[in-house]
Amino acid sequence: MAQTGKASIKRGKPSYFMSIVGVTLVLFLLGIIGWLVINANKLGDYFKENIEVRTYLRGDLNPKDSVALMEYISVKPYVKKIEYVTKEKGKEIYMSDGNSDWNKVLDANPLPNAIFFKVKKQYLNTDSLASIKADLKQQTWVDNVEYPEALVGKMSENLRNISIGMLIIAIVLAIVVIILIDNTIRLAMFSNRFLIKTMQMVGATRGFIAKPMNIRAIINGAIGGAIAAVAVYLLILLAESQIEDLKTIRDNNMLLLLFSILIILGICITLFSTHRSVLKYLKMKLDDLY
């Protein structure tokens, strides 16, 4: 008889483990999208500021004039990073792009000396780059100026479309997360419906019945949110280990805000769903629980 009672109590307990797992999974997905959204602008700026302008110099330029041209370009407000590329360095870059060696055909290196520089993001538009190109081509020592014009022309529009798309995905996913967590909690509370009704029938008040379950919901939501935050952080570290440049755009303050939101969201939704389920079963007739 005692064993039967214990079995009934076990069946009456809600599946806290499964509810925590469910909350963690959906918050983890939301955290990934959140990370992408908050870094969308920084990713855009990163891609913009990696656009390279290549200034090719005349073949008869002496070292003194090369230094003077480097100084002229380096003080310009649009320059983020500048590098002088010799013929030998230019050949290394050429070969690293998968091109064939010309040693069997040519005796001398045909590549000119060059100055490569990256432009600040505020100058990464068609008009500014055209003005920069025109100014540099007026310099006596400059033979040609090149940059990916087609890429620059489409980049701003593409980045804007990507940002809007990610924002829409984040909103839709947030709605899905709320629905999924709500359903997960409701299923977990379903197994506890008879215990809730029994406590009501022996005279327990709504507050007395709901309080321990609400406290448990807060704990479960916090645990689920914390696990999701840790999982997202580990995924970010993994991504940064594979792509070194991702470290340069990391914003620890925004990440801390994102993780806090995950925990708070897990607590709020879990608490709301649990309390609503308790009230639902308290209002139901005993026969309707079967």
C-alpha positions as CSV (number, residue, x, y, z in Angstrom):
1,M,0.0,0.0,0.0
2,A,2.9,2.3,0.9
3,Q,4.6,1.5,-2.3
4,T,1.5,2.3,-4.3
5,G,1.3,5.7,-2.5
6,K,4.9,6.4,-3.3
7,A,4.3,5.5,-7.0
8,S,1.4,7.9,-7.1
9,I,3.5,10.7,-5.7
10,K,6.2,10.1,-8.3
11,R,3.6,10.1,-11.1
12,G,2.2,13.3,-9.7
13,K,5.5,15.2,-9.8
14,P,6.0,17.3,-12.9
15,S,8.9,16.4,-15.2
16,Y,11.3,19.2,-14.2
17,F,14.2,17.7,-16.1
18,M,12.4,17.6,-19.4
19,S,11.0,21.1,-18.9
20,I,14.5,22.4,-18.2
21,V,15.8,20.7,-21.3
22,G,13.0,22.1,-23.4
23,V,13.5,25.6,-22.1
24,T,17.3,25.4,-22.5
25,L,17.1,24.2,-26.2
26,V,14.7,27.0,-27.3
27,L,16.6,29.7,-25.4
28,F,19.9,28.4,-27.0
29,L,18.4,28.9,-30.5
30,L,17.2,32.3,-29.5
31,G,20.7,33.1,-28.1
32,I,22.4,32.2,-31.3
33,I,20.1,34.5,-33.3
34,G,20.5,37.2,-30.7
35,W,24.3,37.0,-31.0
36,L,24.1,37.2,-34.8
37,V,21.7,40.2,-34.6
38,I,23.7,42.3,-32.1
39,N,26.9,41.6,-34.2
40,A,25.2,42.3,-37.6
41,N,26.4,45.9,-37.8
42,K,29.9,45.0,-36.5
43,L,30.1,42.2,-39.0
44,G,29.1,44.7,-41.7
45,D,31.7,47.2,-40.5
46,Y,34.3,44.4,-40.4
47,F,33.6,43.4,-44.0
48,K,33.6,47.0,-45.1
49,E,36.9,47.8,-43.5
50,N,38.5,44.8,-45.1
51,I,37.9,46.3,-48.6
52,E,41.4,47.0,-49.9
53,V,42.5,49.8,-52.3
54,R,45.6,48.9,-54.3
55,T,47.7,51.8,-55.6
56,Y,50.3,50.6,-58.2
57,L,53.4,52.7,-58.6
58,R,55.4,53.6,-61.7
59,G,58.3,51.3,-62.4
60,D,61.0,54.0,-62.3
61,L,60.0,55.3,-58.9
62,N,63.0,55.7,-56.6
63,P,62.8,54.9,-52.8
64,K,62.7,58.5,-51.8
65,D,59.6,59.2,-53.8
66,S,58.0,55.9,-52.5
67,V,58.4,57.1,-48.9
68,A,57.0,60.5,-49.8
69,L,53.9,58.9,-51.4
70,M,53.5,56.6,-48.5
71,E,53.5,59.6,-46.1
72,Y,51.0,61.4,-48.4
73,I,48.5,58.6,-48.3
74,S,49.0,57.5,-44.7
75,V,47.9,61.0,-43.3
76,K,44.7,60.9,-45.2
77,P,41.6,60.7,-42.9
78,Y,40.1,57.7,-44.9
79,V,43.1,55.4,-44.3
80,K,42.6,52.7,-41.6
81,K,45.7,50.5,-42.4
82,I,48.4,51.0,-44.9
83,E,51.2,48.7,-46.3
84,Y,54.0,49.1,-48.8
85,V,54.1,46.1,-51.1
86,T,57.3,45.4,-52.9
87,K,57.5,43.4,-56.1
88,E,58.6,40.3,-54.2
89,K,55.7,40.7,-51.7
90,G,53.3,41.2,-54.6
91,K,54.5,37.9,-56.1
92,E,53.8,36.1,-52.9
93,I,50.3,37.5,-52.8
94,Y,49.8,36.6,-56.5
95,M,51.0,33.0,-55.9
96,S,48.8,32.7,-52.7
97,D,45.7,33.4,-54.9
98,G,46.3,30.1,-56.7
99,N,48.0,31.6,-59.8
100,S,50.8,29.8,-61.7
101,D,54.4,30.8,-61.4
102,W,55.7,32.8,-64.4
103,N,59.4,31.8,-63.9
104,K,59.3,29.5,-66.9
105,V,58.0,32.3,-69.2
106,L,59.5,35.5,-67.8
107,D,63.0,36.2,-66.4
108,A,62.0,39.3,-64.4
109,N,59.2,40.1,-62.0
110,P,56.5,42.1,-64.0
111,L,54.6,43.3,-61.0
112,P,55.1,46.9,-59.9
113,N,55.7,48.1,-56.4
114,A,52.4,49.1,-54.7
115,I,50.8,50.6,-51.7
116,F,47.8,48.7,-50.3
117,F,45.5,50.4,-47.8
118,K,42.2,49.7,-46.1
119,V,39.5,52.4,-46.0
120,K,37.5,53.4,-42.9
121,K,33.9,52.3,-43.0
122,Q,32.5,55.9,-43.3
123,Y,34.3,56.2,-46.6
124,L,33.2,52.8,-48.0
125,N,30.7,54.1,-50.6
126,T,30.9,54.6,-54.3
127,D,31.3,58.4,-54.3
128,S,34.0,58.5,-51.7
129,L,36.1,55.8,-53.3
130,A,35.8,57.4,-56.7
131,S,37.0,60.7,-55.2
132,I,39.9,58.9,-53.5
133,K,40.8,57.1,-56.7
134,A,40.7,60.4,-58.7
135,D,43.0,62.1,-56.2
136,L,45.6,59.3,-56.1
137,K,45.7,59.1,-59.9
138,Q,46.7,62.7,-60.1
139,Q,49.9,61.9,-58.2
140,T,52.9,61.8,-60.5
141,W,54.2,58.5,-59.0
142,V,50.9,56.6,-59.3
143,D,50.3,54.4,-62.3
144,N,46.9,52.9,-61.4
145,V,44.4,52.5,-58.5
146,E,42.1,49.5,-58.2
147,Y,39.4,48.4,-55.7
148,P,36.4,46.0,-56.1
149,E,33.9,48.5,-57.4
150,A,31.1,46.0,-58.0
151,L,31.4,44.6,-54.5
152,V,31.4,48.1,-52.9
153,G,28.3,49.1,-54.9
154,K,26.3,46.1,-53.7
155,M,27.7,45.7,-50.2
156,S,25.6,48.4,-48.4
157,E,22.4,47.2,-49.9
158,N,23.2,43.5,-49.2
159,L,24.2,44.2,-45.6
160,R,21.0,46.2,-45.0
161,N,18.8,43.4,-46.4
162,I,20.7,40.9,-44.3
163,S,20.1,43.0,-41.1
164,I,16.4,43.3,-41.9
165,G,16.1,39.5,-42.6
166,M,17.9,38.6,-39.3
167,L,15.7,41.0,-37.4
168,I,12.6,39.4,-38.8
169,I,14.0,35.9,-38.0
170,A,14.7,37.0,-34.4
171,I,11.2,38.3,-33.9
172,V,9.6,35.1,-35.4
173,L,11.9,32.9,-33.3
174,A,11.1,34.9,-30.2
175,I,7.4,34.2,-30.7
176,V,8.1,30.5,-31.4
177,V,10.3,30.3,-28.2
178,I,7.5,31.7,-26.1
179,I,5.0,29.2,-27.5
180,L,7.4,26.2,-27.2
181,I,8.3,27.0,-23.6
182,D,4.7,27.5,-22.7
183,N,3.7,24.2,-24.2
184,T,6.7,22.5,-22.5
185,I,5.7,23.8,-19.1
186,R,2.0,22.9,-19.6
187,L,3.0,19.3,-20.4
188,A,5.1,19.2,-17.4
189,M,2.3,20.5,-15.2
190,F,-0.2,18.1,-16.7
191,S,1.2,15.3,-14.6
192,N,0.6,17.4,-11.5
193,R,-3.0,18.2,-12.1
194,F,-4.4,15.8,-9.5
195,L,-2.1,17.0,-6.8
196,I,-3.2,20.6,-7.5
197,K,-6.9,19.6,-7.3
198,T,-6.4,17.5,-4.2
199,M,-4.8,20.3,-2.3
200,Q,-7.7,22.6,-3.3
201,M,-10.3,20.1,-2.1
202,V,-8.7,19.9,1.3
203,G,-8.9,23.6,1.7
204,A,-5.6,25.0,0.5
205,T,-5.7,28.5,-0.9
206,R,-4.6,29.4,-4.4
207,G,-1.6,31.2,-3.1
208,F,-0.5,28.3,-1.0
209,I,-0.8,25.9,-3.9
210,A,0.8,28.1,-6.5
211,K,3.7,29.4,-4.3
212,P,6.0,26.3,-4.3
213,M,5.3,25.6,-8.0
214,N,6.0,29.2,-8.9
215,I,9.3,29.1,-6.9
216,R,10.2,25.9,-8.7
217,A,9.4,27.5,-12.1
218,I,11.7,30.5,-11.3
219,I,14.5,28.1,-10.4
220,N,13.9,26.0,-13.6
221,G,13.8,29.0,-15.8
222,A,17.0,30.4,-14.3
223,I,18.7,27.1,-14.7
224,G,17.5,26.7,-18.3
225,G,18.5,30.3,-19.2
226,A,21.9,29.9,-17.5
227,I,22.7,26.6,-19.4
228,A,21.6,28.2,-22.7
229,A,23.8,31.2,-22.0
230,V,26.8,29.0,-21.3
231,A,26.1,26.9,-24.4
232,V,25.9,30.1,-26.6
233,Y,29.2,31.4,-25.1
234,L,30.9,28.1,-25.8
235,L,29.6,28.1,-29.3
236,I,31.0,31.7,-29.7
237,L,34.4,30.6,-28.4
238,L,34.4,27.7,-30.9
239,A,33.5,30.0,-33.7
240,E,36.3,32.4,-32.7
241,S,38.8,29.6,-32.6
242,Q,37.9,28.7,-36.2
243,I,37.6,32.3,-37.4
244,E,40.2,34.5,-35.6
245,D,38.7,37.8,-36.9
246,L,35.5,37.2,-34.9
247,K,37.4,38.1,-31.8
248,T,37.9,41.6,-33.0
249,I,34.1,42.3,-33.2
250,R,33.2,40.7,-29.8
251,D,31.4,43.1,-27.5
252,N,31.5,41.7,-24.0
253,N,28.9,44.2,-22.7
254,M,26.4,43.2,-25.4
255,L,27.1,39.5,-24.7
256,L,26.5,40.0,-21.0
257,L,23.2,41.8,-21.9
258,L,22.2,38.9,-24.2
259,F,22.9,36.3,-21.5
260,S,21.0,38.3,-18.9
261,I,18.0,38.5,-21.3
262,L,18.1,34.7,-21.8
263,I,18.0,34.1,-18.1
264,I,15.2,36.7,-17.4
265,L,13.2,35.4,-20.4
266,G,13.5,31.8,-19.2
267,I,12.3,32.8,-15.7
268,C,9.4,35.0,-16.9
269,I,8.0,32.6,-19.5
270,T,8.4,29.6,-17.2
271,L,6.8,31.4,-14.2
272,F,3.9,32.7,-16.4
273,S,3.2,29.3,-17.9
274,T,3.4,27.5,-14.6
275,H,1.1,30.0,-12.8
276,R,-1.4,29.9,-15.6
277,S,-1.4,26.1,-15.6
278,V,-2.0,26.0,-11.9
279,L,-5.0,28.4,-12.2
280,K,-6.3,26.4,-15.1
281,Y,-6.4,23.1,-13.1
282,L,-7.8,24.9,-10.1
283,K,-10.8,26.1,-12.1
284,M,-11.4,22.7,-13.7
285,K,-13.9,20.2,-12.4
286,L,-12.5,17.0,-11.0
287,D,-14.1,14.9,-13.7
288,D,-12.5,17.1,-16.4
289,L,-9.1,16.2,-15.2
290,Y,-9.3,12.6,-16.4
